[in-house]
Every structure is written in C-alpha cells, then in structure tokens.
C-alpha cells in the first residue's frame, strides 16, 4: 500500500495532544470584532477540542499524527 498524504490545510489547523485528543482554534475571531463582547473575544482566543463526533473525519485528514 502506498503512504497516505496528510491534508496540509488540516495539519496547519489541528494539533494532536499527547493523550490523542485534537486541539483546534475557534472560529469567528478574525473580523467584525466591534460588535462582539470583550468576554466573547477573550474566550475565542482559547483553544478548543474537536468534538468526538468529528474525530473520525479529522483522523482521516491527519493519518500519521
């Protein structure tokens, strides 16, 4: 079997933790920030985890991570 190519866009967006969970950055934090509350923008800076329902899809994009 040939090696599977890693999806490079996904590799830049996701990091795999030591325990195997996948960390992602949150959406809606780039522009139109004036109408968003300070608390909301602060929470958008924090990393989030990929939900268990999407783990299979992300694992397919990152085969060797």
DSSP file (Angstrom, degrees, kcal/mol; ACC not computed):
  #  RESIDUE AA STRUCTURE BP1 BP2  ACC     N-H-->O    O-->H-N    N-H-->O    O-->H-N    TCO  KAPPA ALPHA  PHI   PSI    X-CA   Y-CA   Z-CA
    1    1 A X              0   0    0      0, 0.0     2,-0.1     0, 0.0     3,-0.1   0.000 360.0 360.0 360.0 136.5    0.0    0.0    0.0
    2    2 A X        -     0   0    0      1,-0.1     2,-0.1     0, 0.0     0, 0.0  -0.380 360.0 -92.2 -73.6 160.2    1.3    3.5   -0.8
    3    3 A X        -     0   0    0      1,-0.1     2,-0.4    -2,-0.1    -1,-0.1  -0.403  39.5-118.0 -70.5 149.7    1.6    6.0    2.0
    4    4 A X        -     0   0    0     -2,-0.1     2,-0.3    -3,-0.1    60,-0.1  -0.729  26.1-123.1 -89.4 135.6   -1.4    8.3    2.6
    5    5 A X        -     0   0    0     -2,-0.4     2,-0.3    58,-0.1    58,-0.2  -0.591  21.3-123.7 -78.8 138.4   -0.8   12.0    2.1
    6    6 A X        -     0   0    0     -2,-0.3     2,-0.7    56,-0.1    56,-0.2  -0.608  26.1-114.1 -75.6 138.0   -1.6   14.3    5.1
    7    7 A X     >  -     0   0    0     54,-2.6     4,-2.1    -2,-0.3     3,-0.2  -0.670  26.9-156.0 -72.2 112.9   -4.1   17.1    4.3
    8    8 A X  H  > S+     0   0    0     -2,-0.7     4,-1.4     1,-0.2    -1,-0.2   0.827  89.2  54.8 -68.3 -32.9   -1.8   20.1    4.6
    9    9 A X  H  > S+     0   0    0      1,-0.2     4,-0.8     2,-0.2    -1,-0.2   0.908 111.4  45.1 -64.6 -40.7   -4.6   22.5    5.4
   10   10 A X  H  > S+     0   0    0      1,-0.2     4,-2.2     2,-0.2     3,-0.5   0.860 107.1  59.2 -69.8 -35.9   -5.8   20.3    8.3
   11   11 A X  H  < S+     0   0    0     -4,-2.1    -1,-0.2     1,-0.2    -2,-0.2   0.833 107.1  47.4 -63.3 -31.8   -2.2   19.9    9.5
   12   12 A X  H  < S+     0   0    0     -4,-1.4    -1,-0.2    -5,-0.2    -2,-0.2   0.713 116.6  43.6 -79.7 -20.9   -1.9   23.7   10.0
   13   13 A X  H  < S+     0   0    0     -4,-0.8    12,-0.5    -3,-0.5     2,-0.3   0.724 111.1  50.6 -97.6 -24.7   -5.3   23.9   11.8
   14   14 A X  E  <  -A   24   0A   0     -4,-2.2     2,-0.4    10,-0.1    10,-0.2  -0.896  55.1-168.3-122.1 145.6   -5.1   21.0   14.2
   15   15 A X  E     -A   23   0A   0      8,-1.8     8,-3.4    -2,-0.3     2,-0.5  -0.991  19.7-135.3-127.8 140.4   -2.6   19.7   16.7
   16   16 A X  E     -A   22   0A   0     -2,-0.4     6,-0.2     6,-0.2     5,-0.1  -0.824  19.7-140.4 -97.4 130.3   -2.8   16.3   18.4
   17   17 A X    >   -     0   0    0      4,-3.2     3,-1.3    -2,-0.5    -1,-0.0  -0.252  29.6 -99.7 -80.3 172.7   -2.2   16.2   22.2
   18   18 A X  T 3  S+     0   0    0      1,-0.3    -1,-0.1     2,-0.1    -2,-0.0   0.812 124.0  53.0 -63.3 -30.9   -0.2   13.5   24.0
   19   19 A X  T 3  S-     0   0    0      2,-0.1    -1,-0.3     1,-0.0    -3,-0.0   0.480 123.3-103.5 -85.6  -1.0   -3.4   11.8   25.0
   20   20 A X  S <  S+     0   0    0     -3,-1.3    -2,-0.1     1,-0.3     2,-0.1   0.434  76.6 134.3  97.5  -0.8   -4.7   11.7   21.4
   21   21 A X        -     0   0    0     -5,-0.1    -4,-3.2     1,-0.0     2,-0.5  -0.452  53.1-125.5 -77.5 158.1   -7.2   14.5   21.6
   22   22 A X  E     -A   16   0A   0     28,-0.3    28,-2.7    -6,-0.2     2,-0.4  -0.925  17.8-152.7-111.9 126.4   -7.2   17.0   18.8
   23   23 A X  E     +AB  15  49A   0     -8,-3.4    -8,-1.8    -2,-0.5     2,-0.3  -0.769  17.0 179.3 -98.2 140.1   -6.9   20.8   19.6
   24   24 A X  E     -AB  14  48A   0     24,-3.4    24,-2.9    -2,-0.4     2,-0.3  -0.892  28.2-114.4-133.0 162.3   -8.4   23.4   17.3
   25   25 A X        -     0   0    0    -12,-0.5     2,-0.2    -2,-0.3    22,-0.1  -0.726  40.1-108.1 -94.5 153.8   -8.7   27.1   17.2
   26   26 A X        -     0   0    0     18,-0.6     3,-0.3    20,-0.4     2,-0.1  -0.474  27.8-125.3 -85.4 152.2  -12.1   28.7   17.4
   27   27 A X  S    S+     0   0    0      1,-0.2    -1,-0.1    -2,-0.2     0, 0.0  -0.321  81.7  46.0 -86.2 171.8  -13.9   30.4   14.6
   28   28 A X  S    S+     0   0    0     -2,-0.1    -1,-0.2     1,-0.1    16,-0.1   0.733  78.5 107.8  70.4  28.2  -15.4   33.9   14.4
   29   29 A X        +     0   0    0     -3,-0.3     3,-0.1    15,-0.1    -2,-0.1   0.228  57.9  73.5-116.8  14.9  -12.4   35.7   15.9
   30   30 A X  S    S-     0   0    0      1,-0.3     2,-0.3     2,-0.1     3,-0.2   0.881  98.8  -2.5-102.2 -43.4  -10.9   37.4   12.8
   31   31 A X  S    S+     0   0    0      1,-0.2    -1,-0.3     2,-0.0     0, 0.0  -0.897 104.1  49.8-146.8 175.1  -13.0   40.4   11.8
   32   32 A X        +     0   0    0     -2,-0.3     3,-0.3    -3,-0.1    -1,-0.2   0.937  65.2 148.5  54.9  50.3  -16.2   42.3   12.7
   33   33 A X    >   +     0   0    0      1,-0.2     3,-0.8    -3,-0.2     8,-0.1   0.588  45.6  80.6 -89.3 -11.5  -15.0   42.3   16.3
   34   34 A X  T 3  S+     0   0    0      1,-0.2    -1,-0.2     3,-0.0    -2,-0.0   0.834  93.4  47.4 -68.4 -30.9  -16.5   45.6   17.4
   35   35 A X  T 3  S+     0   0    0     -3,-0.3     2,-0.3     2,-0.1    -1,-0.2   0.554  95.4  91.5 -86.7  -6.4  -20.0   44.1   18.0
   36   36 A X  S <  S-     0   0    0     -3,-0.8    -4,-0.0    -4,-0.1    -3,-0.0  -0.711  82.2-112.8 -92.9 140.3  -18.6   41.2   20.0
   37   37 A X     >  -     0   0    0     -2,-0.3     4,-2.3     1,-0.1     5,-0.2  -0.271  22.4-116.1 -69.3 154.3  -18.3   41.5   23.7
   38   38 A X  H  > S+     0   0    0      1,-0.2     4,-2.2     2,-0.2     5,-0.2   0.883 115.8  52.5 -57.6 -41.3  -14.9   41.5   25.4
   39   39 A X  H  > S+     0   0    0      1,-0.2     4,-2.1     2,-0.2    -1,-0.2   0.894 108.8  49.9 -63.9 -40.2  -15.7   38.3   27.2
   40   40 A X  H  > S+     0   0    0      2,-0.2     4,-1.6     1,-0.2    -2,-0.2   0.916 111.2  48.1 -65.8 -43.0  -16.6   36.5   24.0
   41   41 A X  H  X S+     0   0    0     -4,-2.3     4,-0.9     1,-0.2    -1,-0.2   0.874 110.3  52.9 -65.6 -36.6  -13.5   37.7   22.2
   42   42 A X  H >X S+     0   0    0     -4,-2.2     3,-0.6    -5,-0.2     4,-0.5   0.906 109.9  47.8 -64.4 -42.0  -11.4   36.5   25.2
   43   43 A X  H >< S+     0   0    0     -4,-2.1     3,-0.6     1,-0.2    -1,-0.2   0.780 104.3  60.9 -71.3 -26.1  -12.9   33.1   25.1
   44   44 A X  H 3< S+     0   0    0     -4,-1.6   -18,-0.6     1,-0.2    -1,-0.2   0.747  95.9  62.4 -71.1 -22.4  -12.4   32.9   21.3
   45   45 A X  H << S+     0   0    0     -4,-0.9    -1,-0.2    -3,-0.6    -2,-0.2   0.772  88.4  87.9 -71.8 -24.8   -8.6   33.2   21.9
   46   46 A X  S << S-     0   0    0     -3,-0.6   -20,-0.4    -4,-0.5     2,-0.1  -0.413  86.3-109.7 -75.7 149.8   -8.6   29.9   23.9
   47   47 A X        -     0   0    0    -22,-0.1     2,-0.3    -2,-0.1   -22,-0.2  -0.445  31.3-154.6 -76.3 152.4   -8.1   26.6   22.1
   48   48 A X  E     -B   24   0A   0    -24,-2.9   -24,-3.4    -2,-0.1     2,-0.3  -0.782  14.4-115.1-120.0 168.0  -11.0   24.2   21.8
   49   49 A X  E     -B   23   0A   0     -2,-0.3     2,-0.3   -26,-0.2   -26,-0.2  -0.791  30.6-108.8-102.5 147.5  -11.1   20.4   21.3
   50   50 A X        -     0   0    0    -28,-2.7   -28,-0.3    -2,-0.3     5,-0.1  -0.589  43.8-110.6 -71.8 132.8  -12.5   18.7   18.3
   51   51 A X    >>  -     0   0    0     -2,-0.3     3,-1.6     1,-0.1     4,-0.6  -0.254  19.8-116.8 -65.8 152.1  -15.8   17.0   19.2
   52   52 A X  T 34 S+     0   0    0      1,-0.3     3,-0.5     2,-0.2     4,-0.4   0.779 113.8  62.4 -62.1 -26.7  -15.9   13.3   19.4
   53   53 A X  T 34 S+     0   0    0      1,-0.2    -1,-0.3     2,-0.1     4,-0.2   0.725 109.9  40.2 -71.8 -19.9  -18.5   13.2   16.5
   54   54 A X  T <> S+     0   0    0     -3,-1.6     4,-2.1     1,-0.1     3,-0.2   0.432  87.8  94.3-105.2  -1.5  -15.9   14.8   14.2
   55   55 A X  H  X S+     0   0    0     -4,-0.6     4,-2.6    -3,-0.5     5,-0.2   0.858  81.8  54.8 -62.5 -36.4  -12.8   12.9   15.3
   56   56 A X  H  > S+     0   0    0     -4,-0.4     4,-1.4     2,-0.2    -1,-0.2   0.901 109.5  47.5 -64.8 -40.2  -13.1   10.2   12.6
   57   57 A X  H  > S+     0   0    0     -3,-0.2     4,-1.2     2,-0.2    -2,-0.2   0.917 114.3  46.0 -66.0 -43.5  -13.1   12.9    9.9
   58   58 A X  H  X S+     0   0    0     -4,-2.1     4,-1.7     1,-0.2     3,-0.3   0.888 108.8  55.8 -68.4 -38.2  -10.1   14.7   11.3
   59   59 A X  H  < S+     0   0    0     -4,-2.6    -1,-0.2     1,-0.2    -2,-0.2   0.831 104.5  54.2 -62.8 -32.0   -8.2   11.4   11.8
   60   60 A X  H  < S+     0   0    0     -4,-1.4     3,-0.4     1,-0.2    -1,-0.2   0.838 109.2  47.8 -70.3 -32.5   -8.7   10.7    8.1
   61   61 A X  H  < S+     0   0    0     -4,-1.2   -54,-2.6    -3,-0.3     2,-0.5   0.781 118.2  41.5 -76.4 -27.7   -7.1   14.1    7.2
   62   62 A X    ><  +     0   0    0     -4,-1.7     3,-1.1   -56,-0.2    -1,-0.2  -0.670  68.7 164.4-119.5  74.4   -4.2   13.5    9.6
   63   63 A X  T 3  S+     0   0    0     -2,-0.5    -1,-0.1    -3,-0.4    -2,-0.1   0.783  74.7  37.3 -68.5 -27.4   -3.2    9.9    9.1
   64   64 A X  T 3         0   0    0      1,-0.2    -1,-0.2   -60,-0.1    -5,-0.0   0.074 360.0 360.0-114.2  25.3    0.3   10.0   10.8
   65   65 A X    <         0   0    0     -3,-1.1    -1,-0.2    -6,-0.2    -2,-0.1   0.400 360.0 360.0-109.7 360.0   -0.3   12.4   13.7
